[in-house]
Amino acid sequence: MSRWTSTIKRFLFIAVLLPALIQPLLATESRPRVGLVLSGGGARGAAHVGVLQALEDLRIPVDVVAGTSMGALVGGLYAAGKQPAELAALVETIDWDEVLSDKPARSRLSFRRKQDDRDFLIDFDLGVGADGLSLPRGLLQGQKLNLLLRSQTLAVTGTSDFSELPTPFSAVATNIETGEAVILNSGELPLAMRASMAVPGVFAPVEIDGQLLVDGGIANNMPIDVARAMGADIVIAVDVQYPLDNRDDLRSAVDITNQLITIVVMREAEKQLATLRADDILIVPPLSGIGSSAFERTVDAMRLGYEAAINDLQPRSSLALEPGAYQEYVAGRKAEREHPPIEYIIVEGDGRLESQVLAQRLGLATGPLDVAQLEAGIAELYGLDTFEIIDYRLQQQNGRYGLAIDATDKGWGPDYINLGTRLVDDLEGSSRYTIGLRYTRTAVNGLGAEWRSDVQVGTNPRLATEFYQPLDRGWRYFIAPSIALERFEVDSFSGEQRVADFFVTTASGQLDFGRAFGNWGELRLGLQRTTGRISRRTGLLEAPSSFDNGAFIAGFRVDTLDDASFPRRGWQSSLEWQGFRTDLGSRSNGDRIEIAASYALTRGKSTFRWSQRAGSNLDGDGELQNTFSLGGLFNLSGLRNGQLRGQHYAISDLVYYRRMEPAFTLPFYAGASLELGNTWERSSQISADNAIFAGSLFIGVDTFAGPLYLAWGVAEDGQSAAYFVLGPRFD
């Protein structure tokens, strides 16, 4: 009897104690899993950051995140361990114009690409390959965006299963071949985020596991079903989609196309929204007036997202954790990872350049990971402007920690066509124009040789070709043979009247040996042989009918300007010498020298640019084709183009321009110039006392085809001229 009594007592004791033991476990499991769904919406997606800030203030945990497009970017960074305050600081400090651009900063371009940028300002290159002409698959390849995402997710590098991130995450993309939604929940997190927001036509598609992926908004812009599949019991859905326009706003074919895309996106999103349950929460921030491309208003979007979330979430206090429990949740999301020193670096390219050339251009070294140095090296390599994208990843091989660089050649190359134009009109019936085409064959061999050919038609027709062969993997020394056939006009004035006009036609060959100095300078030494003829077009003045020149040449150029059209900072200078010698084929011995320097300085929206140029035929007996001319906008404004001509010249100018509000989305400037200079036939005449003072007022627009000026110039003798100029500032 006592044994049965003892057994019963034990049973009753366990029955009473067991609920108390398992109650904490039951309580933990009873908390519903919260899934956060973030829709796409471009710049409007900054509101998601405000929602995350509100969730933090209300102590509402997020167990899983599913996002599309901009929602994938915000959600992916949050899932990687970023706190809402860090995300807010990132959104506030990002230069979105810079990130959403592939064009390398001009300071990062190689010196040869700076030459292209100066001479052929139309910012577009047409690819030439085995299949003929080709275009990029998007206006942007996502280079700078990719580097941003890489740097912001380094703490979770190596986490290939997104369910193992500090917060489990899935992104949605669209298979452009099938139109089906693709759920990205493994692989490389930066690549998944970039694929999810690859807006067709804007960003190039991203290839993952053999699938060509674009923006997920097309297939599923509100991935509620994805969050539920990840185990969400309650969904908090944030809708920042751009609404449909009314008929008054549909004014163009572009408007109609955008409306059609919005209809497709909204139709799929509405199907998802229809699945929301009574316990789910829908947050729709009042983002009226903030467009999908209004990245200048991201701070406003964050504020509106925060206010809407606070309003919609406060009644759901049951979702909040106690302060202590929430702090444990926050601590559990921290992704802190110390990266061991880099023991090896692998540089892989899919093009014709040797890997050693790429590695030397990067200038990286083993040791502690320096992200800033890494990104600077990648930017330097990207400045060659022959790569579609340059990516990196951290990896381990045989117990060693390393860095792998992947350089992908442009898919629309390997040869490229660039266009340029120059139009000058004095609005009085006199105009000159030149249209140019540059064909560049890149990576002709493993050392990176280039074959560049120019064709120009118009006032100054020209045919030219140059083969540029680096002599070492560091691209310091090079040899560059070239030939050119061109024709240009030489005017002769008496006062304001043109009294003669000559055509000068030349054929020349040149062999240069040079030294490159990083991407900021270049020294060339060489031999030049030129033959030509002079024909009178109008007037009665006579000139020699032919000429022959042979010369030693030397030139040193520096270019650190940040922009070729309207620079805000930097230097541009050159020193050129030609030594004509009878032993080389010239009719007489002589020396010609020309020097130029320009400096830009900016304060706020105001820029000052100072320039000084001078040249001289030192023996004072240069032939017609070698004389110097002045006249035209910024070249003694108010005078006719080429009105002054002589054996010597000097000019100094100070140009001021202020950036105004964009005109038709293009940068717009207003400014003025002050100029002082002259030409002289004899060196004894050179004096500041007979220099001519001139100036101008102008407006300028930085167009797709280069700078456009509308200007009025006045010289000190009362002569004035109006100008319409499109193209580079100086010929």
Order of alpha helices (4+ residues) and beta strands (2+ residues): alpha-beta-alpha-beta-alpha-alpha-alpha-alpha-beta-beta-beta-alpha-beta-beta-alpha-beta-beta-beta-alpha-alpha-beta-alpha-beta-alpha-alpha-beta-alpha-alpha-beta-beta-beta-beta-beta-beta-beta-beta-beta-beta-beta-beta-beta-beta-beta-beta-beta-beta-beta-beta
